[in-house]
Amino acid sequence: MSFSQKFASFRHYLWHGEAGIRTVHFWAPVFKWGLVIAGLSDLKKPPELVSTNQNIALAVTGFIWSRYSTQIIPKNWGLFAVNFFVGCTGLYQLIRKYNAGILFDDKKVPVKE
């Protein structure tokens, strides 16, 4: 099979597939990468400013939805990848807070004006 035939097959799958570009199974994971980017941008913040509850929720839901995405039909590996990384970023933030000794010590930090 030549490259052009393989590309045509891929292009057909991308456009007409069960998780193709015209479905929510494609676009939901694309937009969910925003959560991963937000989690990575929180790495610049000191651990005191990162919310424990928010990152517990991100880690738990990320890993639960990763499992779910492997059980549904069509299997959606894009959804798996994004949810896995959402879970990893949430877990990493929790590890940062644990290492700083402030995991469950969320206090209101005054906002500087």
DSSP file (Angstrom, degrees, kcal/mol; ACC not computed):
  #  RESIDUE AA STRUCTURE BP1 BP2  ACC     N-H-->O    O-->H-N    N-H-->O    O-->H-N    TCO  KAPPA ALPHA  PHI   PSI    X-CA   Y-CA   Z-CA
    1    1 A M              0   0    0      0, 0.0     2,-0.0     0, 0.0     0, 0.0   0.000 360.0 360.0 360.0 128.9    0.0    0.0    0.0
    2    2 A S     >  -     0   0    0      1,-0.1     4,-2.2     4,-0.0     5,-0.2  -0.270 360.0-106.5 -79.9 168.0    1.5    3.3   -1.0
    3    3 A F  H  > S+     0   0    0      1,-0.2     4,-3.0     2,-0.2     5,-0.2   0.897 119.7  53.9 -60.6 -42.0    1.7    6.5    1.1
    4    4 A S  H  > S+     0   0    0      1,-0.2     4,-2.1     2,-0.2    -1,-0.2   0.865 109.0  48.9 -65.2 -34.5   -1.1    8.2   -0.8
    5    5 A Q  H  > S+     0   0    0      2,-0.2     4,-2.1     1,-0.2    -1,-0.2   0.901 112.7  47.7 -69.5 -40.2   -3.4    5.2   -0.3
    6    6 A K  H  X S+     0   0    0     -4,-2.2     4,-2.5     2,-0.2    -2,-0.2   0.915 112.7  49.0 -64.8 -42.3   -2.6    5.2    3.5
    7    7 A F  H  X S+     0   0    0     -4,-3.0     4,-2.9     1,-0.2    -2,-0.2   0.893 110.1  51.2 -64.9 -39.5   -3.2    8.9    3.7
    8    8 A A  H  X S+     0   0    0     -4,-2.1     4,-2.2    -5,-0.2    -1,-0.2   0.897 110.7  49.0 -64.0 -39.8   -6.5    8.6    1.8
    9    9 A S  H  X S+     0   0    0     -4,-2.1     4,-2.3     2,-0.2    -2,-0.2   0.917 113.3  46.5 -65.0 -43.4   -7.6    5.9    4.2
   10   10 A F  H  X S+     0   0    0     -4,-2.5     4,-3.0     2,-0.2    -2,-0.2   0.915 111.8  51.0 -64.2 -43.3   -6.6    8.1    7.2
   11   11 A R  H  X S+     0   0    0     -4,-2.9     4,-2.0     1,-0.2     5,-0.2   0.892 110.1  50.1 -62.6 -39.7   -8.3   11.1    5.7
   12   12 A H  H  X S+     0   0    0     -4,-2.2     4,-3.2     2,-0.2     5,-0.3   0.926 112.6  46.6 -64.2 -44.3  -11.5    9.1    5.2
   13   13 A Y  H  X S+     0   0    0     -4,-2.3     4,-2.4     1,-0.2    -2,-0.2   0.915 111.2  52.4 -63.1 -42.7  -11.4    7.8    8.8
   14   14 A L  H  < S+     0   0    0     -4,-3.0     7,-3.3     1,-0.2     8,-0.4   0.873 120.0  33.7 -62.0 -37.5  -10.7   11.4   10.1
   15   15 A W  H  < S+     0   0    0     -4,-2.0     7,-0.4     5,-0.2    -2,-0.2   0.878 134.9  22.5 -86.6 -39.9  -13.7   12.7    8.3
   16   16 A H  H  < S+     0   0    0     -4,-3.2    -3,-0.2    -5,-0.2    -2,-0.2   0.444  93.5 115.4-110.3  -2.4  -16.2    9.8    8.4
   17   17 A G  S >< S-     0   0    0     -4,-2.4     3,-1.7    -5,-0.3     5,-0.2  -0.134  78.9-106.5 -70.3 166.1  -15.0    7.8   11.4
   18   18 A E  T 3  S+     0   0    0      1,-0.3     7,-0.3     7,-0.0    -1,-0.1   0.802 125.3  30.5 -62.1 -29.9  -16.9    7.2   14.6
   19   19 A A  T 3  S+     0   0    0     -6,-0.2    -1,-0.3     6,-0.1    -2,-0.1  -0.137  98.8 140.8-116.8  34.7  -14.6    9.6   16.5
   20   20 A G  S X  S-     0   0    0     -3,-1.7     3,-1.9     1,-0.1     6,-0.4  -0.037  71.1 -87.2 -75.3 179.2  -13.9   11.7   13.4
   21   21 A I  T 3  S+     0   0    0     -7,-3.3    -6,-0.1     1,-0.3    -1,-0.1   0.649 122.5  60.6 -65.4 -17.5  -13.6   15.5   13.1
   22   22 A R  T 3  S+     0   0    0     -7,-0.4    -1,-0.3    -8,-0.4     2,-0.3   0.288  96.2  77.7 -93.0  11.2  -17.3   16.0   12.7
   23   23 A T  S X> S-     0   0    0     -3,-1.9     4,-1.6     1,-0.1     3,-1.1  -0.788  83.7-120.7-120.8 161.8  -18.2   14.4   16.0
   24   24 A V  H 3> S+     0   0    0     -2,-0.3     4,-2.5     1,-0.2    -1,-0.1   0.745 109.2  72.5 -67.5 -23.8  -18.2   15.5   19.7
   25   25 A H  H 34 S+     0   0    0     -7,-0.3    -1,-0.2     1,-0.2    54,-0.2   0.717 105.9  37.4 -65.6 -19.4  -15.8   12.5   20.3
   26   26 A F  H <> S+     0   0    0     -3,-1.1     4,-1.3    -6,-0.4    -2,-0.2   0.860 119.6  43.5 -92.6 -48.5  -13.2   14.6   18.5
   27   27 A W  H  X S+     0   0    0     -4,-1.6     4,-2.3    -7,-0.2     5,-0.3   0.817 103.4  62.8 -76.0 -32.5  -13.9   18.1   19.7
   28   28 A A  H  X S+     0   0    0     -4,-2.5     4,-1.8     1,-0.2    -1,-0.2   0.945 108.0  42.8 -60.1 -48.7  -14.5   17.4   23.4
   29   29 A P  H  > S+     0   0    0      0, 0.0     4,-1.0     0, 0.0    -1,-0.2   0.881 110.6  57.6 -64.6 -34.6  -10.9   16.2   23.9
   30   30 A V  H >< S+     0   0    0     -4,-1.3     3,-0.7     1,-0.2    -2,-0.2   0.947 112.6  39.1 -59.5 -47.9   -9.5   19.0   21.8
   31   31 A F  H >< S+     0   0    0     -4,-2.3     3,-1.5     1,-0.2     4,-0.2   0.780 106.8  65.3 -74.4 -25.5  -11.1   21.6   24.0
   32   32 A K  H >X S+     0   0    0     -4,-1.8     3,-1.6     1,-0.3     4,-0.9   0.702  81.2  78.7 -70.9 -17.4  -10.3   19.7   27.2
   33   33 A W  H <X S+     0   0    0     -4,-1.0     4,-2.4    -3,-0.7    -1,-0.3   0.735  78.5  74.2 -60.7 -19.4   -6.6   20.2   26.6
   34   34 A G  H <> S+     0   0    0     -3,-1.5     4,-2.4     1,-0.2    -1,-0.3   0.854  91.4  54.2 -60.0 -34.5   -7.2   23.7   28.0
   35   35 A L  H <> S+     0   0    0     -3,-1.6     4,-2.4    -4,-0.2    -1,-0.2   0.887 108.0  48.9 -66.2 -38.3   -7.5   22.1   31.4
   36   36 A V  H  X S+     0   0    0     -4,-0.9     4,-2.4     2,-0.2    -2,-0.2   0.926 111.6  48.9 -66.1 -43.7   -4.1   20.5   31.0
   37   37 A I  H  X S+     0   0    0     -4,-2.4     4,-2.1     1,-0.2    -2,-0.2   0.907 111.6  49.8 -62.5 -41.4   -2.6   23.8   29.8
   38   38 A A  H  X S+     0   0    0     -4,-2.4     4,-1.3     2,-0.2    -1,-0.2   0.907 110.6  50.2 -63.4 -41.5   -4.1   25.5   32.8
   39   39 A G  H  < S+     0   0    0     -4,-2.4     4,-0.3     1,-0.2    -2,-0.2   0.884 111.0  48.7 -64.0 -38.5   -2.7   22.9   35.2
   40   40 A L  H >< S+     0   0    0     -4,-2.4     3,-1.2     1,-0.2     4,-0.2   0.857 107.5  54.6 -69.9 -34.0    0.7   23.3   33.6
   41   41 A S  H >< S+     0   0    0     -4,-2.1     3,-1.3     1,-0.3     4,-0.3   0.787  98.0  65.0 -70.2 -24.5    0.5   27.1   34.0
   42   42 A D  G >< S+     0   0    0     -4,-1.3     3,-1.0     1,-0.2    -1,-0.3   0.624  81.1  80.1 -70.3 -11.6   -0.2   26.6   37.7
   43   43 A L  G <  S+     0   0    0     -3,-1.2    -1,-0.2    -4,-0.3    -2,-0.2   0.759  85.8  59.7 -65.1 -22.3    3.3   25.1   38.0
   44   44 A K  G <  S+     0   0    0     -3,-1.3    -1,-0.3    -4,-0.2    -2,-0.2   0.726  91.7  85.8 -75.8 -21.5    4.6   28.7   38.1
   45   45 A K  S <  S-     0   0    0     -3,-1.0     5,-0.1    -4,-0.3    -3,-0.0  -0.469  90.6-106.1 -78.3 149.5    2.5   29.4   41.2
   46   46 A P    >   -     0   0    0      0, 0.0     3,-1.9     0, 0.0     4,-0.4  -0.456  34.6-110.8 -67.9 151.4    3.8   28.7   44.7
   47   47 A P  G >  S+     0   0    0      0, 0.0     3,-1.1     0, 0.0    50,-0.1   0.767 114.4  67.4 -57.2 -26.1    2.1   25.6   46.2
   48   48 A E  G 3  S+     0   0    0      1,-0.2    59,-0.3    58,-0.1    61,-0.1   0.786  99.9  50.0 -65.1 -26.0    0.4   27.8   48.8
   49   49 A L  G <  S+     0   0    0     -3,-1.9     2,-0.4    -7,-0.1    -1,-0.2   0.478  89.7  95.6 -92.5  -3.1   -1.7   29.3   46.0
   50   50 A V  S <  S-     0   0    0     -3,-1.1     2,-0.4    -4,-0.4    -7,-0.0  -0.759  78.7-121.1 -93.0 132.6   -2.8   26.1   44.4
   51   51 A S     >  -     0   0    0     -2,-0.4     4,-1.7     1,-0.2     5,-0.1  -0.569  14.4-159.5 -77.5 125.1   -6.2   24.7   45.5
   52   52 A T  H  > S+     0   0    0     -2,-0.4     4,-2.3     2,-0.2     5,-0.2   0.943  92.5  48.9 -65.8 -48.7   -6.1   21.3   47.1
   53   53 A N  H  > S+     0   0    0      1,-0.2     4,-2.3     2,-0.2    -1,-0.2   0.900 110.7  50.7 -61.6 -41.1   -9.8   20.6   46.5
   54   54 A Q  H  > S+     0   0    0      1,-0.2     4,-2.4     2,-0.2    -1,-0.2   0.915 112.7  45.7 -63.1 -42.5   -9.6   21.6   42.9
   55   55 A N  H  X S+     0   0    0     -4,-1.7     4,-2.4     2,-0.2    -1,-0.2   0.804 109.4  54.3 -75.8 -28.2   -6.7   19.4   42.2
   56   56 A I  H  X S+     0   0    0     -4,-2.3     4,-2.7     2,-0.2     5,-0.3   0.940 111.5  46.8 -63.3 -45.9   -8.2   16.4   44.0
   57   57 A A  H  X S+     0   0    0     -4,-2.3     4,-2.5    -5,-0.2     5,-0.3   0.914 113.5  47.8 -62.3 -43.4  -11.2   16.8   41.7
   58   58 A L  H  X S+     0   0    0     -4,-2.4     4,-2.1     2,-0.2    -1,-0.2   0.922 114.2  46.3 -64.2 -43.6   -9.0   17.1   38.6
   59   59 A A  H  X S+     0   0    0     -4,-2.4     4,-2.1     2,-0.2     5,-0.2   0.946 116.3  43.6 -65.1 -48.3   -6.9   14.1   39.5
   60   60 A V  H  X S+     0   0    0     -4,-2.7     4,-2.5     1,-0.2     5,-0.2   0.950 118.1  42.9 -65.1 -49.9   -9.9   11.8   40.4
   61   61 A T  H  X S+     0   0    0     -4,-2.5     4,-2.7    -5,-0.3     5,-0.3   0.874 111.5  56.7 -66.7 -34.5  -12.1   12.8   37.5
   62   62 A G  H  X S+     0   0    0     -4,-2.1     4,-1.4    -5,-0.3    -1,-0.2   0.938 112.6  39.7 -60.0 -46.6   -9.1   12.7   35.1
   63   63 A F  H  X S+     0   0    0     -4,-2.1     4,-1.9     2,-0.2    -2,-0.2   0.864 115.1  52.2 -74.2 -35.0   -8.3    9.1   36.0
   64   64 A I  H  X S+     0   0    0     -4,-2.5     4,-2.3    -5,-0.2    -2,-0.2   0.947 112.5  45.1 -63.8 -46.8  -12.0    8.0   36.2
   65   65 A W  H  X S+     0   0    0     -4,-2.7     4,-2.3     1,-0.2    -1,-0.2   0.778 107.3  60.1 -70.1 -25.3  -12.7    9.4   32.7
   66   66 A S  H  X S+     0   0    0     -4,-1.4     4,-0.7    -5,-0.3    -1,-0.2   0.941 108.5  43.8 -63.3 -45.6   -9.5    7.8   31.4
   67   67 A R  H >X S+     0   0    0     -4,-1.9     3,-1.1     1,-0.2     4,-0.5   0.927 112.8  52.4 -62.8 -44.9  -10.8    4.4   32.4
   68   68 A Y  H >X S+     0   0    0     -4,-2.3     3,-1.6     1,-0.3     4,-1.3   0.886 101.7  59.9 -58.9 -40.6  -14.2    5.3   30.9
   69   69 A S  H 3< S+     0   0    0     -4,-2.3     7,-1.6     1,-0.3    -1,-0.3   0.700 103.2  52.1 -67.4 -16.9  -12.8    6.3   27.6
   70   70 A T  H << S+     0   0    0     -3,-1.1    -1,-0.3    -4,-0.7    -2,-0.2   0.577 110.5  48.6 -90.0  -9.5  -11.3    2.8   27.1
   71   71 A Q  H << S+     0   0    0     -3,-1.6    -2,-0.2    -4,-0.5    -1,-0.1   0.641  93.9  85.5-103.3 -18.2  -14.7    1.1   27.8
   72   72 A I  S  < S-     0   0    0     -4,-1.3     4,-0.1     2,-0.1     0, 0.0  -0.344  83.7 -92.7 -83.1 164.5  -17.0    3.1   25.6
   73   73 A I  S    S+     0   0    0      1,-0.2     2,-0.1     2,-0.1    -3,-0.0  -0.990 113.4  37.6-117.3 122.8  -17.7    2.5   21.9
   74   74 A P  S    S-     0   0    0      0, 0.0    -1,-0.2     0, 0.0     2,-0.2   0.484  98.5-129.5 -78.2 146.6  -16.0    3.9   19.9
   75   75 A K        -     0   0    0     -2,-0.1     2,-0.7    -5,-0.1    -5,-0.2  -0.466  22.4-154.2 -60.6 131.6  -12.9    3.7   22.0
   76   76 A N     >  +     0   0    0     -7,-1.6     4,-2.0    -2,-0.2     5,-0.1  -0.850  21.5 176.0-119.4  95.8  -11.6    7.2   22.1
   77   77 A W  H  > S+     0   0    0     -2,-0.7     4,-2.5     1,-0.2    -1,-0.2   0.768  82.5  58.6 -73.2 -25.0   -7.9    7.4   22.6
   78   78 A G  H  > S+     0   0    0      2,-0.2     4,-2.2     1,-0.2    -1,-0.2   0.914 108.0  46.3 -65.9 -42.2   -7.9   11.2   22.3
   79   79 A L  H  > S+     0   0    0      2,-0.2     4,-2.2     1,-0.2     5,-0.2   0.886 112.0  52.2 -65.6 -39.7  -10.2   11.3   25.3
   80   80 A F  H  X S+     0   0    0     -4,-2.0     4,-2.5   -11,-0.2    -2,-0.2   0.947 110.3  47.9 -60.1 -48.5   -8.1    8.9   27.1
   81   81 A A  H  X S+     0   0    0     -4,-2.5     4,-2.2     1,-0.2    -2,-0.2   0.929 113.1  45.8 -61.7 -47.4   -4.9   10.9   26.6
   82   82 A V  H  X S+     0   0    0     -4,-2.2     4,-2.0     1,-0.2    -1,-0.2   0.912 115.2  46.7 -66.4 -40.9   -6.4   14.2   27.6
   83   83 A N  H  X S+     0   0    0     -4,-2.2     4,-2.5     2,-0.2    -1,-0.2   0.875 110.0  53.9 -69.1 -35.9   -8.0   12.8   30.7
   84   84 A F  H  X S+     0   0    0     -4,-2.5     4,-2.3    -5,-0.2    -1,-0.2   0.926 111.5  45.3 -61.2 -44.1   -4.9   10.9   31.7
   85   85 A F  H  X S+     0   0    0     -4,-2.2     4,-2.5     2,-0.2    -2,-0.2   0.831 109.6  54.7 -72.1 -30.9   -2.9   14.2   31.5
   86   86 A V  H  X S+     0   0    0     -4,-2.0     4,-2.2     2,-0.2    -2,-0.2   0.940 111.5  46.1 -61.8 -46.3   -5.6   16.1   33.4
   87   87 A G  H  X S+     0   0    0     -4,-2.5     4,-2.5     1,-0.2    -2,-0.2   0.897 112.5  50.4 -61.7 -41.4   -5.3   13.5   36.2
   88   88 A C  H  X S+     0   0    0     -4,-2.3     4,-2.7     2,-0.2    -1,-0.2   0.905 110.1  48.4 -66.1 -41.7   -1.5   13.7   36.1
   89   89 A T  H  X S+     0   0    0     -4,-2.5     4,-2.0     2,-0.2    -1,-0.2   0.915 113.6  47.7 -67.0 -40.2   -1.4   17.5   36.4
   90   90 A G  H  X S+     0   0    0     -4,-2.2     4,-1.9     2,-0.2    -2,-0.2   0.925 114.0  47.1 -63.0 -43.8   -3.8   17.4   39.3
   91   91 A L  H  X S+     0   0    0     -4,-2.5     4,-2.3     1,-0.2    -2,-0.2   0.895 110.1  52.8 -64.6 -40.7   -1.8   14.6   41.0
   92   92 A Y  H  X S+     0   0    0     -4,-2.7     4,-2.3     1,-0.2    -1,-0.2   0.898 108.1  50.8 -63.5 -39.6    1.5   16.5   40.4
   93   93 A Q  H  X S+     0   0    0     -4,-2.0     4,-2.1     1,-0.2    -1,-0.2   0.900 109.8  50.6 -64.4 -39.4    0.0   19.6   42.0
   94   94 A L  H  X S+     0   0    0     -4,-1.9     4,-2.5     2,-0.2    -2,-0.2   0.887 109.0  51.3 -65.0 -38.1   -1.1   17.6   45.0
   95   95 A I  H  X S+     0   0    0     -4,-2.3     4,-2.8     2,-0.2    -2,-0.2   0.899 107.9  52.9 -64.6 -40.3    2.4   16.1   45.3
   96   96 A R  H  X S+     0   0    0     -4,-2.3     4,-1.4     1,-0.2    -2,-0.2   0.925 111.5  45.6 -59.6 -44.4    3.9   19.6   45.2
   97   97 A K  H  <>S+     0   0    0     -4,-2.1     5,-2.4     2,-0.2     4,-0.5   0.894 112.4  51.1 -66.8 -39.6    1.6   20.7   48.1
   98   98 A Y  H ><5S+     0   0    0     -4,-2.5     3,-1.3     1,-0.2    -2,-0.2   0.928 109.3  50.1 -62.9 -45.4    2.4   17.5   50.1
   99   99 A N  H 3<5S+     0   0    0     -4,-2.8    -1,-0.2     1,-0.3    -2,-0.2   0.804 109.2  52.1 -64.2 -29.0    6.1   18.0   49.7
  100  100 A A  T 3<5S-     0   0    0     -4,-1.4    -1,-0.3    -5,-0.2    -2,-0.2   0.544 114.5-120.8 -82.5  -7.0    5.7   21.6   50.9
  101  101 A G  T < 5S+     0   0    0     -3,-1.3    -3,-0.2    -4,-0.5    -2,-0.1   0.720  88.6  99.2  77.9  22.4    3.8   20.3   53.9
  102  102 A I    > < +     0   0    0     -5,-2.4     3,-1.4    -6,-0.1    -4,-0.2  -0.053  31.9 130.3-130.2  32.7    0.6   22.2   53.2
  103  103 A L  T 3  S+     0   0    0     -6,-0.3     3,-0.1     1,-0.3    -5,-0.1   0.915  88.8  21.0 -58.8 -47.5   -1.6   19.6   51.5
  104  104 A F  T 3  S+     0   0    0      1,-0.2    -1,-0.3    -7,-0.1    -2,-0.0  -0.108 100.5  96.9-112.7  35.8   -4.7   20.3   53.7
  105  105 A D    <   +     0   0    0     -3,-1.4     2,-0.6     2,-0.1    -1,-0.2  -0.282  46.1 160.9-118.0  45.2   -3.7   23.8   54.8
  106  106 A D        +     0   0    0     -3,-0.1     2,-0.3   -57,-0.0   -57,-0.1  -0.565  12.2 172.1 -71.5 117.3   -5.7   25.9   52.3
  107  107 A K        -     0   0    0     -2,-0.6     2,-0.5   -59,-0.3    -2,-0.1  -0.885  42.6 -94.6-121.0 156.0   -6.0   29.3   53.8
  108  108 A K        -     0   0    0     -2,-0.3   -59,-0.0     1,-0.0    -2,-0.0  -0.583  39.4-150.8 -69.8 122.9   -7.3   32.4   52.1
  109  109 A V        -     0   0    0     -2,-0.5    -1,-0.0   -61,-0.1    -3,-0.0  -0.849  21.7-114.4 -96.3 127.1   -4.4   34.3   50.7
  110  110 A P        -     0   0    0      0, 0.0     2,-0.4     0, 0.0    -1,-0.0  -0.333  28.4-121.7 -63.0 140.9   -4.9   38.1   50.6
  111  111 A V        -     0   0    0      2,-0.0     2,-0.4     1,-0.0    -3,-0.0  -0.698  20.7-133.1 -85.2 129.0   -5.0   39.4   47.1
  112  112 A K              0   0    0     -2,-0.4    -1,-0.0     1,-0.1     0, 0.0  -0.671 360.0 360.0 -82.1 132.6   -2.4   42.1   46.3
  113  113 A E              0   0    0     -2,-0.4    -1,-0.1     0, 0.0    -2,-0.0   0.415 360.0 360.0-104.2 360.0   -3.8   45.1   44.6
